[in-house]
Amino acid sequence: MRTLFARPTQDWPVLGLQGQKLGSIVRCAFDADTGRLKYLELQTSWQTIHLDWPHLRFDEQLQSFKLTKIGQASGRNPQASGARSESDDWES
């Protein structure tokens, strides 16, 4: 399975379970075969983690992603495994 990566062209905040800002999306990963979003890469002030797509929802009114439940997050580097292709832009 190949993974494609894209970077946002604007700031997309991520809000925690209580509405607090955790950080911003710096990259997203797509399954190259299906085109489905796999995870978003969140940059906080202390680390970069992967948030699985099923654990998030987009709030159009706030123009932010919100955590919907606590799940496993990974601090691993997405460049460390699998083939990758990177785009400079990501449109909403």
N, C-alpha and C positions, 0 to 999 in steps of 0.2 A: 504494500500500500504506500503510495506516494503522498506527501504532504506539501501543499503550497502555502506560502506565507504572504501576507499583505500588511501594509502599515496604514493607519488612519490618516486622513488629510485634515482632520480637525481633532480637538480635544474631546474625548468621550470619557467622562467620569464614571467611576464604579462606586455605588453606594452600598454600605453594609446592611445587615439585617435591621438595624435601628435607624437607618437613613444617614449615617455618617459617611463622609467621603473617605474611601480607602486609597484611591489613587486614580490613575487613568490607563486606558487601553493603549498599548504601544505596538501591538501586533496581533493578528488573528491567524489561525491555522485552519485550512480547508482540506478535506479529503479530495485528492486530485481526481479520483475515479467517479465519485458521486457529486462533487461540488458542495457537499454539506459542510457547514461550519462545525469544527471539532472543539476548538477552545479559543479563548481570548487570553492574551498575555497582559497581565496587570502589573504596572510599575507603581510600587508604593515608595514611601520615603526610605524604607529599609530593605526592600527586596523586590525581585521580580518573580511572579508566580503565574501558573496556568490555571484558568478557571474553566471547567468543563461547561459547554454551552447549556446543557439541561439545568444547570444551577443558577442561571441568569434569566432575566427578562429585561426588555427595553421599555422604559417609561418615556413615552413621547412628550408628555407635558413637561417633564424635567430634563428631557434630552440627556438621559443618563441610563446606564445599565444598573440593575439592582440585583443583589443576591436574593435568591428565593429560598435557599436552604443551605445548610452547612454541608459541604462535601469535601472530598479530598482535593487539595491543591498541591501542585508540584512546583518545587523551586528549580527543577531541571532546565537545562538549556535546550530549546527545541532544535538548535543547529547540531546538536551532538548525535542525533539519530535520524536515519532515513534520508531520502533524496529531498532536495528543497529547491524551490524556485521562489524568487522574491519580487514583488511588485512595489513600485514606489508609491502608489496611490490606492486608497480604499474608499470608495464612495458609499454613503449611507443609503 
